[in-house]
Amino acid sequence: MAKGRTPSPAVFDDALFDFDVERASDAGADAARAARRRFEGEGIPRDELRLCEAEGAEGNELPHCLKVYLPPPAGRFGMVFQVEIVAGLGQLRYIAFGVRHHPRESNAESVYEVAHRRLRG
C-alpha cells in the first residue's frame, strides 16, 4: 500500500447514517453510500482525512474530529468522524454526512453544523 494510504477503521451508526442519506439529494445519497461501502470494507485512507477545526468560524466545535470530502479529493459533500479509542485501538466513529458549504442565503445546515449539534446537543 502506498505511503499515506494506511486506512483507519470506521464505524457507522445505521440510524444516523440513514437519516442523513434520506435528507440528501440523489447525488449526495449515492456519494454517501459508496463512501460507506468503501470505508467499511477498506477503512478510510489517511491521506483523505482532514482535521476539523476545533472551533470553526461558524461557531462549530468539533474537537477530535476528522472530515472527508466526497467525492475525493474536494467534492461538494462531506462526512465528519470523531476519533475514539476502543480496547486500546483507534477508530473513526461516524457523526454526520451532508453538504459541506451552502450558499450564504441558505438556511440549510452544513455537515459541520449537523456534527456540532449531534456532539453538543
C-alpha positions, 0 to 999 in steps of 0.5 A: 500500500502506498505511503499515506494510504494506511486506512483507519477503521470506521464505524457507522451508526445505521440510524444516523447514517440513514437519516442523513442519506434520506435528507440528501439529494440523489447525488449526495445519497449515492456519494454517501453510500459508496463512501460507506461501502468503501470505508467499511470494507477498506477503512478510510485512507489517511491521506483523505482525512482532514482535521476539523477545526476545533472551533470553526468560524461558524461557531462549530466545535468539533474537537477530535474530529476528522472530515472527508470530502466526497467525492475525493479529493474536494467534492461538494459533500462531506462526512465528519468522524470523531476519533475514539479509542476502543480496547486500546485501538483507534477508530473513526466513529461516524457523526454526520454526512451532508453538504459541506458549504451552502450558499450564504442565503441558505438556511440549510445546515452544513455537515459541520453544523449537523456534527456540532449539534449531534456532539453538543446537543 
